[in-house]
Amino acid sequence: MSQLDFLDRYYRKVAWLYDLTRAYYLLGRDEALKEIASHAAQGDRIVEVGAGTGRNLIYLRRFLGSKDAELFAIEPCAPMQRQLLRKTEALGASVQLIPKMGEQWSQSDLGGPADIIFFSYSLSMFSDPAGAIAHARKQLRPGGLIYIIDFGKLERVPEPCRKGFRWWLRTFHVDPWRLWKDIMPLFQASELRSSRGDYFRRAILQKSYF
Ligand SMILES: C[S@@+](CC[C@H](N)C(=O)[O-])C[C@H]1O[C@@H](n2cnc3c(N)ncnc32)[C@H](O)[C@@H]1O
């Protein structure tokens, strides 16, 4: 089964109650969005890759306040796209959906290079996270930022809980252990912080430094 078939099949039944349930375990997203908003400048192109229901872009629009920005949602999964279009309708043309895989979109879909690209709890589902970051980097302007928030490796949590959690995430095709192993070499000159016993991590990559 292709990754897209898996996503369509998996989210078909749960997309409608996704935001309600994920509020309890996709932690740290609002702090991350506030941080992204603080880095944004007037007129920026900001892209979320794996945007899901559009929940993050709605909050980001709020946190941007008076800063004008073009927001783009890269989301390949049809049930999520339907939720996203419904939920972001009130924001009009300031949010645009690009119905493509994270490895297949390009800056020409945006009308020019991106200023900020972020991945929120999506990269740990990608089959080639390092490839997706390298691809995103090519779509950034010089000095632009890639921002990542995702599950950590629970390094400060007792072993039985860690194992159980890892097993549970794998049933959703989510693997933060593989994610951080693959992309760790990128962080030599960049910022990486872990929170809540390494439950989640936030990372910022600036194009000039990786
Ligand atoms: C756990 S959800 C996170 C949604 C949203 N970013 C959030 O923070 O609520 C992961 C999202 O990534 C998308 N996704 C998974 N693999 C992808 C890929 N290769 N390219 C683009 N999106 C992908 C899924 O369709 C899903 O919407």
The ligand as an SDF file (V2000), in Angstrom:
LIG
                    3D

 27 29  0  0  0  0  0  0  0  0999 V2000
   -0.3440   13.7330   13.0110 C   0  0  0  0  0  0  0  0  0  0  0  0
   -1.0080   14.6870   11.6870 S   0  0  0  0  0  0  0  0  0  0  0  0
   -0.5260   16.3590   12.1650 C   0  0  0  0  0  0  0  0  0  0  0  0
   -1.4250   17.3950   11.5560 C   0  0  0  0  0  0  0  0  0  0  0  0
   -1.0720   18.8400   11.9290 C   0  0  0  0  0  0  0  0  0  0  0  0
    0.2240   19.1910   11.4300 N   0  0  0  0  0  0  0  0  0  0  0  0
   -1.1570   19.0490   13.4210 C   0  0  0  0  0  0  0  0  0  0  0  0
   -0.1660   19.4520   14.0430 O   0  0  0  0  0  0  0  0  0  0  0  0
   -2.2610   18.8750   13.9760 O   0  0  0  0  0  0  0  0  0  0  0  0
    0.1120   14.3310   10.3800 C   0  0  0  0  0  0  0  0  0  0  0  0
   -0.2980   14.9360    9.0470 C   0  0  0  0  0  0  0  0  0  0  0  0
    0.7910   14.7610    8.1360 O   0  0  0  0  0  0  0  0  0  0  0  0
    0.2810   14.3330    6.8890 C   0  0  0  0  0  0  0  0  0  0  0  0
    1.3400   13.5680    6.2110 N   0  0  0  0  0  0  0  0  0  0  0  0
    1.8170   12.3450    6.5170 C   0  0  0  0  0  0  0  0  0  0  0  0
    2.7640   11.9740    5.6220 N   0  0  0  0  0  0  0  0  0  0  0  0
    2.8910   13.0060    4.7420 C   0  0  0  0  0  0  0  0  0  0  0  0
    3.7140   13.2450    3.6040 C   0  0  0  0  0  0  0  0  0  0  0  0
    4.5970   12.3530    3.1510 N   0  0  0  0  0  0  0  0  0  0  0  0
    3.5730   14.4360    2.9670 N   0  0  0  0  0  0  0  0  0  0  0  0
    2.6900   15.3630    3.4140 C   0  0  0  0  0  0  0  0  0  0  0  0
    1.8840   15.1920    4.4690 N   0  0  0  0  0  0  0  0  0  0  0  0
    1.9950   14.0290    5.1380 C   0  0  0  0  0  0  0  0  0  0  0  0
   -0.9540   13.4930    7.2420 C   0  0  0  0  0  0  0  0  0  0  0  0
   -1.8560   13.3960    6.1590 O   0  0  0  0  0  0  0  0  0  0  0  0
   -1.5090   14.2700    8.4130 C   0  0  0  0  0  0  0  0  0  0  0  0
   -2.4180   15.2570    7.9930 O   0  0  0  0  0  0  0  0  0  0  0  0
  1  2  1  0
  2  3  1  0
  2 10  1  0
  3  4  1  0
  4  5  1  0
  5  6  1  0
  5  7  1  0
  7  8  2  0
  7  9  1  0
 10 11  1  0
 11 12  1  0
 11 26  1  0
 12 13  1  0
 13 14  1  0
 13 24  1  0
 14 15  1  0
 14 23  1  0
 15 16  2  0
 16 17  1  0
 17 18  1  0
 17 23  2  0
 18 19  1  0
 18 20  2  0
 20 21  1  0
 21 22  2  0
 22 23  1  0
 24 25  1  0
 24 26  1  0
 26 27  1  0
M  CHG  2   2   1   9  -1
M  END
$$$$
